[in-house]
Amino acid sequence: MDLAQKSDAEILAIATPIMDNLMDASTAIDYERHTRDFTERARSVLSEESLQSICEHYQSTKGFFAKREFVAAFRRPDSVAIVWRQQFTKQPGEFVAELILVQQSGKYLVDHVMVF
C-alpha cells in the first residue's frame, strides 16, 4: 500500500518507533543510531559534528525530550509529514516535532526531521 494511502494509525505505527529512536539516539548523541533510518539525502546534510553540537545545545537549554502528542499527518504524493506537539524537561511550553517519512526500496526512511 502506498504510504500516502495509509490511515493515521498505520502511519503512526511506522513513524512512532522511528521518532522514538531518533530522540533516544540524540539524547545519547549517537550519530550511527540517530541516522540509521535516514535517506542518503538526509544523512548527507547532517554530519556527526553537527549532530553533537545540536544535541549539546538543546540539552543544555531545553533539557531532554518529554511528552510528545500526535497532531496531524500531512500526505503528499511521495511522502508523509508527521507533526507532534513536543515538550522538554527544562523549558516550559510547546514545541513542534516533525518528521518527513518516505518509502524507498520497500523501506520507510526519514528524509527530514526537526524539533523547533
LINLINJO-V134005 format. One record per pair of residues at least 6 apart in sequence whose ideal C-beta (glycine too) atoms are under 6 Angstrom apart, sorted by the first residue. I is the first residue (numbers start at 1). J is the second residue. Records with the same first field share a line. If there is no record, write none. Layout:
I: J, J
This chain:
3: 80, 103
4: 75
8: 73
11: 73, 80
14: 108
15: 82, 99, 101
18: 37
19: 99
22: 113
23: 65
25: 33, 34
26: 34, 55
27: 64
29: 52, 55
31: 48, 51
35: 43
37: 109, 110
38: 110
39: 109, 111
42: 110, 111
62: 88, 90, 91
63: 88, 89, 90
64: 89
66: 87, 88, 89
67: 87
68: 84, 86
69: 84, 85
70: 84
71: 83, 84, 85
72: 83
73: 80, 82
74: 81
79: 100, 102
80: 101
81: 100
82: 99
83: 98
84: 97
85: 94
86: 95, 97, 115
95: 115
96: 116
97: 115
98: 114
99: 110, 113
100: 111, 112
101: 108
102: 109, 111
